[in-house]
Amino acid sequence: MLWRALCRFGQRLLRRRSLEPGMTETRYARCLGTLDLVALGVGSTLGAGVYVLAGEVAKDKAGPSIAICFLVAALSSVLAGLCYAEFGARVPRSGSAYLYSYVTVGELWAFTTGWNLILSYVIGTASVARAWSAAFDNLIGNHISRALQESISMNVPNVLAKYPDFFALGLVLLLTALLALGASESAMVTKVFTAVNLLVLGFVIISGFIKGDLHNWKLTEEDYKLALPSANATYSLGPLGSGGFLPFGIQGLMRGAATCFYAFVGFDCIATTGEEAKNPQRSIPIGIVVSLLVCFLAYFGVSSALTLMMPYYWLQPESPLPAAFVHVGWKPAGYVVAVGSLCALSTSLLGSMFPMPRVIFAMAEDGLLFQFLAQIHSDTHTPVVATVVSGVIAALMAFLFELTDLVDLMSIGTLLAYSLVSICVLILRYQPDPEMKSEEDDMELQEERTPEAEMLTLQALLNPRKSVPSLLSGQIVYFCSSLLEFVLMFLNLILEGVLVSVLCLVLTQRSVPLLSGEKLWISMVVALLTLITGITCVIWLQPQSSTPLHFKVPALPLLPLLSIFVNIYLMMQMTASTWARFGVWMLMGN
């Protein structure tokens, strides 16, 4: 009896949700066009980081090659973006990575993904709201923060903020009300702020190329020595490195690219619009790809303009663009930059808040969260209860808490979702078409095939007889993917693509003995590469589904595996304290 109960419990954890292919009836209002989705993706991704990140990375990590860092980061982000695009075309429903994992790998992974997405969105909303408040306060001379610290100070370091942020609280509640009014209203506001942001960035790029000097990409030690007497407490001088376009070498370029990768986080909010887009199977793939392209062009242009206007070792990480305009004699342009940064923060805030209630609604509708959260307002056609509850929680966090130490948790949740979506694409492409049909059809198909059940043989692994996916070939791919998962579970990380992550761990944590030629570490790397290559070949040899879609990820299984590699590598850079907080959050969910 106990064994049967455990089996039933295990089956519940691994049960998958069945969906009808194509568009289905929805309680949401289908009111978003392709332009709305592009604006949502660009606004969410192209936040205030474009005004700050380029200066931070260029000064001490990459120098003028910051533009190449953004190119490498964009290519890495596109790998995940393509996987989201295929799922958007295949499963046009709200829920994003949560729903994709529920359809493909089961309820346990779906809850894990959804729970972490909620964490990412809540922390993201609260931190961006505080950043908006700080930027506005700085613009008016820090009068708000000084007054609040003098009158209402909270002395709980590393937990509570120095003072309650009433401005951030009001801002989040205001946008919560906007989101509750309807998707089309919030999309209109997003389009306006995104347009202003892009105009400001266009001004920055054109100004940089007009006032810039190519010599700033060819700086030498002599230039650095001439700049030394001008250094002071306000404008500190950064390291020179070796000078030139690549002053910190390939290592600095890759370090910069790893940091710049997070600048492209946010496009996944488009995937939550599956039930509100007019033509989701077409709009979602286009929206994801176009938004990533626009963001890359903006980051590439701004970083190039910045390093042309000012030597990289003079850049000020806190406010690089205003300092650069002062350097070239255009000080009033700093006010234009301030307006653009506030618009960027506004769209980034809306981008964090928009998908949060939709993921909560999807989980509640499936019974994984409280049922009262699965209510759609009859007039606005929005998940009003989930919107209000999530907005109030995020507003209280922005109001009271110091979020600096929690921001890395956003990265874990996002990278986990990226990895899971990549491996879900890998699995689902090799499943027989009935995987997307109803459970009754699936049972009939299994009964028909039972007398002719295929046997697992070496030929089935390396030379399948059928040209279309079968139950056996689908199980082979599923097992190969699960093998990667079990290795990562051995490391106590609830992730996927783990054989690749083990290789990343060896390369990042054991780089010195590996490069010094120790046979043990070289043998480990060769063995892991051989195992990864073997599993990849087995997956590649299996027949793929021929179901027609508006978009499919090219070069399977290579691109999803590369995406998993990048995501796991970045997760390995997280500190032990971040992983401890992640474990606490997962225990709370359980």
C-alpha positions in Angstrom: 0.0 0.0 0.0 2.8 2.4 0.9 4.6 1.6 -2.3 1.5 2.3 -4.4 0.8 5.5 -2.5 4.4 6.6 -3.2 4.0 5.7 -6.9 0.8 7.7 -7.2 2.5 10.7 -5.5 5.4 10.4 -7.9 3.1 10.2 -10.9 1.3 13.4 -9.7 4.6 15.2 -9.4 5.6 14.2 -13.0 2.2 14.4 -14.6 2.1 16.7 -17.6 -0.6 19.1 -18.7 -2.3 18.4 -22.0 -3.2 21.2 -24.4 -5.1 21.5 -27.6 -2.9 22.7 -30.4 -3.5 26.2 -31.7 -5.5 29.1 -30.2 -8.3 28.3 -27.7 -11.0 30.3 -26.0 -9.7 32.5 -23.3 -11.1 34.8 -20.6 -8.5 37.4 -21.4 -9.1 40.1 -24.0 -7.1 39.6 -27.2 -6.1 43.2 -27.7 -2.3 43.2 -28.2 -0.7 43.5 -31.6 2.9 42.8 -32.6 4.0 46.4 -32.0 2.6 46.2 -28.5 4.6 43.0 -27.8 7.8 44.6 -29.2 7.3 47.7 -27.1 6.7 45.5 -24.0 9.9 43.5 -24.7 12.1 46.5 -25.5 10.7 48.4 -22.5 11.3 45.6 -20.1 14.8 44.7 -21.4 16.1 48.2 -22.2 15.9 49.6 -18.7 18.1 52.0 -16.8 21.0 49.6 -17.3 21.7 51.1 -20.7 22.5 54.4 -18.9 24.8 52.8 -16.3 26.0 49.4 -17.2 28.1 50.4 -20.2 30.3 52.7 -18.0 30.6 50.2 -15.2 31.8 47.4 -17.5 34.0 49.5 -19.8 35.9 51.2 -17.0 37.5 48.1 -15.4 36.5 45.0 -17.4 36.5 45.6 -21.2 37.4 49.2 -22.2 36.3 50.1 -25.7 35.6 46.5 -26.4 32.4 46.9 -24.4 30.6 47.0 -27.7 31.8 43.5 -28.5 30.8 42.4 -25.0 27.2 43.4 -25.8 27.4 41.5 -29.1 28.5 38.3 -27.3 25.9 38.8 -24.6 23.2 39.4 -27.3 24.1 36.2 -29.2 23.9 34.3 -25.9 20.5 35.8 -25.1 19.2 35.0 -28.5 19.8 31.3 -27.8 17.2 31.5 -25.0 15.0 33.9 -27.0 14.7 31.5 -29.9 13.6 28.8 -27.5 10.9 31.1 -26.0 9.9 32.0 -29.6 9.2 28.4 -30.6 7.2 27.8 -27.4 5.2 30.9 -28.0 4.3 29.6 -31.5 3.6 26.1 -30.1 1.8 26.9 -26.9 0.0 30.3 -27.3 -1.2 30.5 -23.6 -0.3 32.7 -20.7 2.2 31.3 -18.1 5.5 31.6 -19.9 8.2 29.2 -18.8 5.8 27.8 -16.1 3.3 26.5 -18.6 6.0 25.4 -21.0 7.6 23.2 -18.3 4.2 21.9 -17.2 3.4 20.7 -20.8 6.8 19.1 -21.2 8.4 17.9 -18.0 5.7 17.8 -15.4 4.1 19.4 -12.4 7.2 19.4 -10.1 9.4 21.3 -12.5 6.5 23.6 -13.5 5.9 24.6 -9.8 9.7 25.1 -9.3 9.8 27.3 -12.4 6.7 29.3 -11.6 7.7 29.8 -7.9 11.1 31.2 -8.9 9.5 33.4 -11.6 7.3 35.0 -9.0 10.3 35.6 -6.8 12.2 37.2 -9.7 9.3 39.5 -10.7 8.5 40.6 -7.1 12.2 41.5 -6.3 12.6 43.0 -9.8 9.5 45.2 -9.3 10.6 46.4 -5.8 14.2 47.1 -6.8 13.3 49.0 -9.9 10.8 51.1 -8.0 13.4 52.0 -5.4 15.8 52.8 -8.3 13.1 55.1 -9.9 12.6 56.8 -6.5 16.4 57.3 -6.1 16.9 58.6 -9.6 14.1 61.2 -9.2 15.3 62.2 -5.7 18.8 62.7 -7.2 17.4 64.8 -9.9 15.8 67.3 -7.4 18.9 67.4 -5.1 18.2 64.4 -2.7 15.7 66.4 -0.6 13.3 63.5 -0.2 15.8 61.0 1.1 17.4 63.5 3.5 14.0 64.5 4.9 12.9 60.9 5.4 16.2 59.8 7.1 15.9 62.7 9.5 12.3 62.1 10.4 11.7 58.3 9.9 14.9 56.3 10.2 14.9 52.5 10.3 18.1 51.1 11.9 18.1 47.4 10.9 21.1 47.1 8.6 21.0 44.6 5.7 17.3 43.9 6.3 15.3 47.1 6.3 16.0 50.1 4.2 17.5 53.2 5.8 14.1 54.9 5.5 10.6 53.9 4.3 10.3 54.8 0.6 6.9 56.3 0.2 7.6 57.4 -3.3 8.4 53.8 -4.4 5.3 52.5 -2.6 3.0 55.0 -4.4 4.6 54.3 -7.7 4.1 50.5 -7.6 0.5 51.0 -6.4 -0.2 53.4 -9.2 1.1 51.1 -11.8 -0.8 48.2 -10.2 -4.0 50.2 -10.7 -3.0 50.8 -14.4 -2.4 47.1 -15.0 -5.7 46.2 -13.4 -7.5 48.5 -15.9 -6.5 46.4 -18.9 -3.7 45.2 -21.0 -4.3 47.7 -23.8 -4.1 50.7 -21.4 -0.8 49.5 -19.9 0.5 48.7 -23.4 -0.2 52.2 -24.6 1.7 53.7 -21.6 4.6 51.3 -22.3 4.7 52.4 -26.0 4.9 56.1 -25.1 7.7 55.6 -22.5 9.6 53.2 -24.7 9.4 55.7 -27.7 10.8 58.5 -25.5 13.6 56.2 -24.2 14.6 55.2 -27.7 14.6 58.9 -28.9 16.9 59.8 -26.0 19.2 56.8 -26.8 19.2 57.9 -30.4 20.3 61.4 -29.4 23.1 59.9 -27.2 24.3 57.7 -30.1 24.3 60.5 -32.7 26.0 62.9 -30.2 28.6 60.4 -29.4 29.6 59.8 -33.0 29.6 63.6 -33.6 31.7 64.6 -30.6 33.6 61.3 -30.3 37.3 60.8 -31.1 38.6 57.5 -32.5 41.8 58.1 -30.6 39.9 57.0 -27.4 39.9 53.5 -28.9 43.7 53.6 -29.3 44.8 54.9 -25.9 48.4 54.3 -24.9 50.4 54.5 -21.7 51.5 58.1 -22.6 47.8 59.2 -22.7 47.3 57.6 -19.3 50.3 59.4 -17.7 49.0 62.7 -19.1 45.6 62.1 -17.4 47.1 61.2 -14.0 47.5 64.8 -12.7 43.8 65.5 -13.4 42.6 62.7 -11.2 40.8 63.6 -8.0 38.3 62.3 -5.5 35.4 63.2 -7.8 36.8 61.8 -11.0 38.9 58.8 -10.1 41.1 57.2 -12.7 40.5 53.6 -13.6 43.1 51.1 -14.7 44.7 51.4 -18.1 45.3 47.7 -18.8 47.3 47.3 -21.9 45.6 50.2 -23.7 44.1 50.0 -27.2 40.7 48.6 -28.1 41.0 45.5 -25.9 42.9 46.8 -22.9 42.0 43.9 -20.5 42.4 41.0 -23.0 40.0 38.2 -23.9 39.5 37.4 -20.2 38.2 40.9 -19.6 36.0 40.7 -22.7 34.4 37.5 -21.5 34.0 38.9 -17.9 32.3 41.9 -19.4 30.1 39.8 -21.6 28.9 37.7 -18.6 27.9 41.0 -16.9 26.2 42.4 -20.0 24.1 39.2 -20.4 21.8 40.4 -17.6 21.2 43.6 -19.7 19.1 41.4 -22.0 16.9 39.8 -19.3 13.3 40.8 -19.6 12.2 39.7 -23.1 10.5 36.7 -21.6 7.6 38.8 -20.4 6.4 38.7 -24.0 5.8 35.0 -23.5 3.1 35.7 -20.9 0.9 37.4 -23.5 -0.2 34.2 -25.2 -3.9 34.8 -24.4 -3.9 38.5 -24.9 -2.1 38.8 -28.3 -4.4 38.9 -31.3 -2.2 36.4 -33.2 0.2 34.9 -30.6 1.7 32.2 -32.8 3.0 34.9 -35.1 3.3 37.9 -32.8 5.2 36.3 -29.9 8.2 34.9 -32.0 8.4 38.2 -33.9 8.1 40.3 -30.7 10.9 38.4 -29.0 13.4 38.4 -31.9 12.7 42.1 -32.8 12.9 43.3 -29.2 16.3 41.6 -28.7 17.6 43.1 -32.0 16.5 46.6 -31.0 18.0 46.2 -27.5 21.3 45.0 -29.0 21.5 48.0 -31.4 20.8 50.4 -28.6 23.4 48.8 -26.2 25.9 48.6 -29.0 25.4 52.2 -30.1 25.4 53.7 -26.6 28.5 51.8 -25.5 30.4 52.8 -28.7 29.4 56.4 -28.3 30.3 56.5 -24.7 33.8 55.1 -25.2 34.4 57.5 -28.2 33.4 60.6 -26.2 35.6 59.8 -23.2 38.6 57.6 -22.4 37.4 54.4 -20.7 39.6 55.0 -17.6 37.8 58.3 -17.0 34.3 56.9 -17.1 32.1 57.3 -13.9 30.2 54.1 -13.2 27.4 55.8 -11.3 26.6 58.3 -14.1 28.7 57.7 -17.2 26.6 59.5 -19.8 26.2 62.8 -18.0 30.0 62.8 -17.2 30.8 62.0 -20.8 28.7 65.0 -22.0 30.4 67.3 -19.5 33.7 66.0 -20.9 32.8 67.0 -24.4 31.3 70.3 -23.3 27.6 69.4 -23.6 26.6 69.6 -20.0 22.9 70.4 -20.6 22.5 67.1 -22.4 22.6 65.5 -19.0 19.1 66.6 -18.4 18.0 64.8 -21.6 19.7 61.7 -20.3 17.9 62.1 -16.9 14.5 62.1 -18.7 15.5 59.1 -20.7 16.6 57.1 -17.6 13.3 57.8 -15.9 11.4 56.6 -18.9 13.6 53.5 -19.1 13.0 52.8 -15.4 9.2 53.3 -15.9 9.0 50.8 -18.8 11.3 48.4 -16.9 9.0 48.6 -13.9 5.9 47.9 -16.1 7.8 45.0 -17.7 8.4 43.4 -14.3 4.9 43.9 -13.1 3.0 42.9 -16.3 4.0 39.1 -16.3 3.8 38.6 -12.6 0.0 38.3 -12.1 -0.3 36.2 -15.3 2.1 33.6 -14.0 0.3 33.6 -10.6 -3.1 33.3 -12.4 -1.9 30.4 -14.5 -0.6 28.5 -11.4 -3.7 29.2 -9.4 -5.9 28.0 -12.3 -4.0 24.7 -12.3 -4.4 24.4 -8.5 -0.8 25.1 -7.5 -1.6 28.3 -5.8 -4.7 29.6 -3.9 -7.8 29.3 -6.1 -9.0 32.9 -5.4 -6.1 34.2 -7.4 -7.5 32.7 -10.6 -10.2 35.3 -11.1 -10.6 37.4 -14.3 -12.5 40.7 -14.1 -15.5 40.6 -16.4 -15.1 44.1 -17.6 -11.3 44.6 -17.8 -10.5 41.0 -18.7 -7.4 41.1 -16.4 -6.4 38.8 -13.5 -7.4 41.6 -11.1 -7.0 39.7 -7.8 -3.5 38.4 -8.8 -2.6 41.8 -10.0 -3.6 43.6 -6.8 -2.1 40.9 -4.4 1.3 40.8 -6.3 1.3 44.6 -6.6 0.7 45.1 -2.9 3.4 42.6 -1.9 6.0 44.2 -4.3 5.0 47.7 -3.1 5.5 46.7 0.6 8.9 45.3 -0.3 9.9 48.5 -2.1 8.6 50.5 0.9 10.5 48.7 3.7 13.3 46.4 2.6 16.9 46.7 1.5 17.0 44.7 -1.7 20.6 44.9 -2.6 21.5 41.4 -1.3 18.4 39.9 -3.0 18.9 41.1 -6.5 21.1 38.0 -7.4 18.0 35.8 -6.6 16.4 37.4 -9.6 19.2 36.1 -11.8 18.9 32.5 -10.5 15.1 32.4 -11.2 15.6 33.9 -14.6 18.5 31.6 -15.6 16.6 28.6 -14.3 13.6 29.5 -16.5 15.9 30.0 -19.5 17.5 26.6 -19.0 14.3 24.8 -18.5 12.7 26.3 -21.6 15.7 25.3 -23.6 15.6 21.8 -22.5 11.8 21.7 -22.9 12.2 22.7 -26.6 14.7 19.9 -26.9 12.3 17.3 -25.4 9.1 18.4 -27.1 10.5 18.6 -30.6 11.3 14.9 -30.5 8.0 13.8 -29.1 5.2 12.3 -31.3 2.5 14.8 -32.3 -0.2 13.4 -30.0 1.8 14.8 -27.1 -0.2 18.0 -27.7 -3.6 16.4 -27.9 -6.0 15.3 -25.3 -5.4 12.6 -22.7 -8.1 10.4 -24.3 -6.4 10.5 -27.7 -3.1 9.8 -26.0 -4.5 6.7 -24.3 -6.1 5.4 -27.6 -2.8 5.9 -29.4 -0.9 3.9 -26.7 -3.5 1.1 -26.8 -3.1 0.9 -30.6 0.7 0.7 -30.3 1.0 -1.6 -27.4 1.0 -4.9 -29.5 3.8 -3.4 -31.6 5.8 -1.9 -28.8 9.3 -1.0 -29.9 12.3 -2.4 -28.1 15.3 -0.3 -26.9 18.2 -1.5 -29.0 21.5 0.0 -30.2 19.8 0.4 -33.6 17.0 2.4 -32.0 19.6 4.7 -30.5 21.9 5.2 -33.5 19.7 4.4 -36.5 16.0 4.7 -35.8 13.8 3.0 -38.5 11.0 5.5 -38.4 11.2 9.0 -39.9 8.6 10.4 -37.5 8.9 10.5 -33.7 7.6 7.4 -31.9 6.9 6.7 -28.2 10.3 5.0 -28.0 12.3 7.8 -29.7 10.5 10.4 -27.5 11.4 8.4 -24.4 15.0 8.2 -25.5 15.3 12.0 -25.8 13.5 12.4 -22.5 15.9 10.0 -20.8 18.9 11.7 -22.2 17.7 15.1 -21.0 16.8 13.6 -17.6 20.3 12.2 -17.3 21.6 15.8 -17.5 19.1 16.8 -14.8 20.2 14.0 -12.4 23.8 15.1 -12.5 22.8 18.6 -11.5 20.6 17.2 -8.7 23.6 15.4 -7.4 25.2 18.9 -6.9 22.0 20.0 -5.0 21.0 22.4 -7.8 17.5 22.1 -9.2 18.5 22.8 -12.7 18.8 21.2 -16.2 21.5 20.6 -18.7 23.8 19.5 -15.9 26.5 17.6 -17.6 27.3 20.8 -19.3 27.2 22.6 -15.9 29.6 20.1 -14.4 32.0 21.0 -17.2 31.5 24.7 -16.5 32.3 24.0 -12.8 35.5 22.3 -13.8 36.5 25.0 -16.1 35.6 27.9 -13.8 36.7 26.5 -10.4 39.6 24.4 -11.5 41.0 26.5 -14.3 44.5 26.7 -12.8 45.3 23.0 -12.6 43.6 22.5 -15.9 45.7 25.1 -17.7 48.8 23.8 -16.0 48.4 20.5 -17.7 47.4 18.2 -14.8 46.3 14.9 -16.4 43.5 14.3 -13.9 41.6 17.5 -14.8 42.3 17.1 -18.5 41.0 13.6 -18.4 37.8 14.8 -16.6 37.2 17.5 -19.2 37.8 15.1 -22.1 35.4 12.5 -20.4 32.7 15.1 -19.9 33.0 16.4 -23.5 32.9 12.9 -24.8 29.8 12.1 -22.7 28.1 15.4 -23.8 28.9 14.7 -27.4 27.6 11.2 -27.2 24.3 12.2 -25.7 23.9 15.1 -28.2 24.5 12.6 -31.1 21.9 10.2 -29.7 19.4 13.1 -29.5 20.3 14.4 -32.9 19.8 11.0 -34.6 16.2 10.7 -33.3 13.4 11.8 -35.7 11.9 15.2 -35.1 8.3 16.2 -35.1 7.0 17.6 -38.4 4.2 19.6 -36.9 4.1 22.9 -38.8 4.8 26.0 -36.6 5.2 29.7 -37.3 8.7 29.5 -35.9 11.1 26.7 -35.0 14.5 26.8 -33.3 17.1 26.0 -36.0 20.1 23.6 -35.5 18.6 21.3 -32.9 19.9 20.0 -30.6 22.9 22.3 -30.7 21.4 25.8 -29.9 19.3 24.7 -26.9 22.4 22.9 -25.4 24.5 26.0 -26.0 21.8 28.1 -24.2 21.9 25.7 -21.3 25.7 25.9 -21.2 25.6 29.7 -21.0 22.9 29.7 -18.3 24.6 27.2 -16.1 28.0 28.9 -16.4 26.4 32.2 -15.2 24.6 30.4 -12.3 27.9 29.0 -11.2 29.1 32.6 -10.7 26.6 33.1 -7.9 27.8 33.3 -4.3 27.1 30.7 -1.6 24.9 33.1 0.3 22.8 33.7 -2.8 22.3 29.9 -3.2 21.4 29.7 0.6 18.7 32.3 0.1 17.5 30.4 -3.0 17.2 27.2 -0.9 15.1 29.1 1.7 12.8 30.4 -0.9 12.3 26.8 -2.4 11.6 25.5 1.1 8.9 28.1 1.6 7.3 27.0 -1.7 7.3 23.4 -0.6 
